[in-house]
Amino acid sequence: MKKLLSTKYSAGAFSTAVFILRITVGALMLNHGYYKLVHFADMQPKFINFLGLGSTASLSMVIFAEFFCSVFLILGLFTRPACIPLIIAMGVALWKAHHFQVFGDGEKVTFYLCAYVTLLLVGPGKASLDSMMGK
């Protein structure tokens, strides 16, 4: 019980927690990106035209973020740079699609946004390709 109430943590526990977070949000977001990738032709005409870029370019950038950057997260490769497009995509989704409703309709987007900001700040952890490449 004393260990459960302690505020101390080990480097191994921290690295394991980051690994679990990275794999979980990466795999969950990968599913969203894969759906958009497979249904590109169906989604393209009705997708948001963000900043006048056109719906095709906007959808392509979201697919890059949600699918390809999620693969990078799962692998732990270029983790911090991969979080940036995901943060932007989730910020735009929270703003445009959910009208900043962090509770209710936008809860899932808010969760992803917070998870990606956390990963941007703490990095990939020891169980990642980034860590192995740094050795």
N, C-alpha and C positions, 0 to 999 in steps of 0.2 A: 504494500500500500504506500509505503514511503517513496518508492521509486515512481509511482503513478502521480504523486503530488509534487514531485521535484521539478524545478525549472531548468535543471541541467540536462544536456544532451550530448551524445557522442558524435564524432565526425561520421561514423558508420551509420548511425541512425538518421542523421541529416541527409547523407548521400542516398540512403534507401528511400527516404521520404520524397526527395527530389526525383528519383528514378520512377517511383510509383506515380507521382503527379505528371511527369513528362510522358510516360507511356499511356496513362489514362486519358489525358486531354488530347494527346496526339491521335490515339485510336478512335476516340469518339468524334473528333473533328474530321478525321480522315473519311469517315462514313458520309458526312455532309458534303465534303468536297467530291467524293466519288459519285454521289448522286447527281451533283451538278455537272460533272464531267460527262457522265453517260447520257444525261438528258439535256445536253447543251443546246441542241436545235430547238427543243420544246421551250426551254426557259429563256432563250436569248431575246425573243421579241417583247416579252413582258418584264424583263429584268430592269432594275433601276438604272437610269442614266445619270450617274454621279458626276458632278462637276462638268457636265457637257462632254464627257469622254465618249459617250455612246454606250448603248447597252451591251454590245459585243465586247468592247474593251473592259467595261466594268465587270462583266461576268467572267471574263478571262482572268482578270486580276484576282477575283475572289476564288476562282478555282485554283490558281497558283498558290494563294495563301492557304486555303483550306485543305487542299490535297497534297501538294508538293512540300509545303512547309511543315505539314503534319508528319510526312514521311521523315523529314530531317529531324523533327523533334523525337520521334520514336527511336531513330538511330542514335540520337544524341550528337548529331553532326551539324555544325554551324548553328548551334542552339540559340544563342542570343540574336544573331541576325535573322533567323527564321521566325522568331517571336515578333519582330517588328511588323511584317505584313499581316500577321494574325491579329495583332493589337489594332492596327488600322482597320482591318476588315470588321472586327467586333465592335470597334468604336462607331464606324459608319452604320453597321446593322442596328446598334443600340439607338443611334440618333435618328436615322431615316426610317427604319422598319418598325421600331418599337417606341419611338418618340420619348426616349429617356425614361421609360417605365422600368426602373430597375427591380421593382417588385411586380409580380403578376406576369404579364406577357414577356417581359424582357429579362426575367431571372436567369434563364439559361445563358443568354448572351453575356450578361453581367458576370456570371460565374466564369465563363471562358476568358473574358477580358481580364479579370482578376488573376486567374491562373497564369495567363501569358505574361502579364506584368511581373508576377512573382518569379517566373522562370527567367525573364529578362534580367531581373535584379540578382538572383542567386546563381544563375548559370546551370549547366547540365548535370553537375554532380560527377562523382568518380566513375560510375558505371555508364560511360558514354564513349563514343568515338572521339569526341573532342578531347576528353581526358587522356585517352590512349595516344592520340596524335601529339599531345603536348609533352609526352615522356621522351 
